[in-house]
């Protein structure tokens, strides 16, 4: 999955931020999410949503770290 985005100031219409990301599904010893076509995509979108919340709530100077690509959650 991949996405690109631009954030604009609503008053001036100037671009204030741009970002893009591409992810593949996590590696797991047993992965039941592959039983559906959308299973891996749902997990990727959930992780992106958590990262967006972390970025929006971070304190100045605080870094938001991405999670690892390995999981032990099979479903």
Secondary structure, DSSP 8 states (H G I E B T S, - for coil): -EEEEEEE-TTT--EEEEEEEE----B-SS-GGGGSTTHHHHHHHHHHHHHHHHHHH--TT-------SB-----
